[in-house]
């Protein structure tokens, strides 16, 4: 791994868009940004009202790790499932999960967001991706169950989603699989 003094030499030039989102979740403004270091000023944003949420890699045109500022994190916690674009929701879920993995966001708070916002998610691929953060893709993958045993919270959560899913639907299969992966109670064990 490079030393901090060498990082400037490791960073390559990037071009991305920065979305400044309003309270409705719609992009109030999209700013083109080119950057090659850990911090980049955005002159086009100077003097504008502070947006509720900043999406640094708007429309996912760059390979970048995103860390949310305090205001954007608060907006994501409050309104993640209300954002109209699935891509924006996906980018936020990914940023939040990466923040958990890097010790920058509490796994318990992330678990609360899953319980609060996942039931309202309408995009199946996004439902599956977020559910996977709870139990992991493989036995040794990072997951909420691995980082912090959240099975007591998620067993009834996934059971509830399963009960509400249409019979034979992709959602029913997803929630059943999710339930089986997190179930740890004696009652669930007897049912296996």
N, C-alpha and C positions, 0 to 999 in steps of 0.2 A: 504494500500500500504506500502511496506517496506521502511524504511529510507535508504538513500545512504549507511550508515555504515553497513546495514544488507544485501545489495545486494549480496555480495560475498557468503553469506550463501544460497541465493535463486537460484543461478545459478547452473545448473547441467552440467555434462560433455557432450560434443557434439563431434561428428565426422562428418566432412564434407570435401568436395573437394573445392579447390579454383582454378578457371579458370583464367589463364593469357592470355588474348586474344590479338591477333595481329591486325594490321590495317585492315586485310581482315575479321575480325570477327571470324576467326577460332581459336580454343584453341591452342595457341602456346605451352602451358604447363599446366598440371593439377597437383596440389599439394595436397596431403592428409594433413588434419589439424585436430588436436584434441585440443579442447579448453574448458575452464571452467571458464573463467573470461571475463571482458569487453575488454581486449586486449591480443592478442596472437602473438608472433613473429613467422615468417615462415623462419627458417634457410635455407630451400631449395630454397627460392627466393633471398637470399642474393647474391649479385654479378652478378645477371642476369640483362639484359636490362629492363628498366621500360616498362611494357606492356601498350598498349593504353587503355585497359579496364580490370578491375579486377572484376570477378564475384565471390563473397565470398561463395555462396552456389551452386556451379556448379553442374549441373544435379539434383538439388533439392532433395538431400538426407537428409536434415535436416530441422527442423522447426525453422527458424531463421528470424529475422527482419534484412533486409539489408539496410545499409546507404552507398551511393556511395561517394567515395572520389572525389575531384575536377576534377582530370584528367579523371576518369571514367565517371563522370557526363557530362563533355564536349564531350567525345566520344559518349555517349548515345544520347545526343542532336543532334549531327551531323550525326550519322550513325545507329540509332536504327533500321530503316526499312531495312537496308542492311545486318544485321546479318543473316547468312544462316540458323541457327537452330531456329525453333519456340519456343523451350523451353528457349533458351537464351533471345529471345525477350520478352517472357512472364515474365521471372524473372526480367528483367529490367523494364518493365511496372509496375509490382507489386511494385518494390522497389521505383520507382518514385512516384507512387500514395501514398504509405505509407509515403514518405517524405513530400508530400503535406499535408496529414492528420495530421502529427506531426509538421507542421509549419516549416519544414526544406527546402522546395522548394516552390517557388511562384506559386500559382494556375494559374496565367496568363501565366507563362512560360510553365507550364504543358499543358495548353490549346493550346499554339502554337505548342507543340510537337504532340498533337493529330491531329491538322490540317495538320501538315507537314508529319507525318509518318503513320497515320491510313489509308489513301487512298492506300498506297503501301502494306499494310498487306494482306497476302494471306491465313492466317489461320482463318477460320470462328469463331471458339471458342474464339480466341484472339481478333478478331474484336468486338465480342459481349461483351467481358469482358471490353475492353477499352471504348466502347461506354457507357457501364453502369456507368463508372466513371464520365461521363459527366452529366447524368441525374439521376443516382441512381436507385437502385432496388425497393425501397419503398419510399413513400413520405417523410419519416423522415430520410432516409439514407444520408450519406455524399456524396456529388456530387459537381461538378463544379458549377452547377446551384444553389446549396444551399450555397456553400462557397463564390461564386462570380458570380453574374448573367451574365452568358456567352451566354444567349439565342440569342442575336443579332449576335454573331459570329457563333453559331452552327446551327441555323435555315437554313441559306443558305448553310452551309457546308453539313449537312445531306441531304438537298434537292438535292444538286449536286451529292452526292453519290447515292441517290435514282434514279436520272435520268440516271445514267450510269449503273445501275444494270440490269442484264438480267431479262426479265419478268418471273415471277413465281419462281424466285430463292430464296434461303434462304437469300442471301444478300439483295434482294429487300425487303423482309419482315423485316429484321433487320433495314435497313435504313429508311423504312417507319415508323416503330415503334419509332425509334430514333428521326426522324423529328417531329412526333406527340408529343413526350414527351418534346421537347424543344421549339416548336413553340409558339411564343408570339405576333407576329406582327398582326396588324388588318387584313391584307390579309389572313394570315394563320388561324386566328380565324373565318373569314367568311367562309373558306373552310371546317371547321370541321363539 
